[in-house]
Each structure stands twice: as structure tokens, then as C-alpha cells.
Amino acid sequence: MAGSEADIDEDVKQILDAARYDIGKFCIEECNAYCCRKGYLVLTPEQMELTLQGREDEFFEKGFLKTLSDGNYSLYMGDKDYPCPSLKDNMCSIHKDPKRSDTCKAFPISIEDNTIYVSKRCLAGNANILYPYIARLVKKGFVLPKD
């Protein structure tokens, strides 16, 4: 099996993309984009500019944006008044931008080596909405980690 998602075949990529697309309505209407409201996001300088949309100073001032030792940034998205700045009406305003964060691109389901990972922070994953896609990946030889 492949080492990372970039190395997997097109059929598997299509399954992952379909899974991510299929939960869109749930994310907007049911969980209210929980993943964009809780947690941290590591961003390159380019991703930080795209994601913060000119609000860098505000997020630095609040302590929600920090520079990391490697030159990247850590964005905290845990304050109810400060979700991801790209979140508009429970939808990502930069979702189609290929320069958005790799974490966002892969969320909530990804593959490393031959293992399927579903974020425990994803309410759609916790509600088993991704099950049909996971089943297809298992049929292709991928495995879920043992809890």
C-alpha cells in the first residue's frame, strides 16, 4: 500500500474526496462546521495569509495566532467568537483554493500507509456517516486502526 495520500491511486482518492464531499450538508446544517471552531491549525506563511484574510494583527493580538520556530503559524480556533476566519455561514470561503491548508484538504478522513484515519473530532465520522466509504476502502485492502 501507499505511504501517504499523495501516493495512492486515483480510485482511492476519488473515494476519499466523495466521502469529504458527501458530509458537506451535514457539516453545514448539523454540526455547524465544528472542526472550524475547535482546535488548532498549523499553517505555512502562504496558508496563513489565505486563511486569515487580512486579520493577522487581530488574531496575533488576541493570542490566537502564534509564530512557530520553523516559520509556520499555529492558529487557535477554540474561542466562540473566533472560529476559523475563512468560515462564513458554516461554509469555508476558501474551500476550493488549492493553497488552503493540507489539514483542511484531508479532513476528516485520510490514509497513511495502509491505514484509514477518521478524525475523532468529526461529528459526521462519529455518526458513522462515512461508513459506506470506509467499507469501500476496507474492500481495497486498507485497515482501520485498532482502538
Phi, psi and omega in degrees: 000168185284161180276327180211174183298329179295336184266357185274162184286165185299323180299317179292319177301319179295322177296313180298315179297320179296321178298314180296320180293318185297332181272000184306311181297319177300315182300317182287313189267329186260306186264354178057042177054050181308318183298335180270001181243348184226137173105196182236155177224125176269130186231141170288167177304318179295317178294324179297313179299317180296314185289318185281341174049049177083006183256020183305310183302316179300314182288325174297313182300320180284347182084012182270349178234126181229145175275132179268163184297336180271004179093353175275183183232152174245123179252120177270129181234059183237352178273133185301334180268356183225070172286187175306130181298343179273358181276121179228119180053044180064020177232146179281121181283349179242016185307321184272358180281120182295347180271000180294167184305139176297327177298316179294320180300321185270347185288140002257004185234131181214170180231133171229132187054240179246022186251136177268127177244130174240125182300132176288346178276351182273117181293328177293319176296318179294334179271008179063022178292335180275358185308313182301327180283321177298318179299319178296321179291322178297319178298335179273001176104000177278158183233155172270144178293151176282129179280000000 
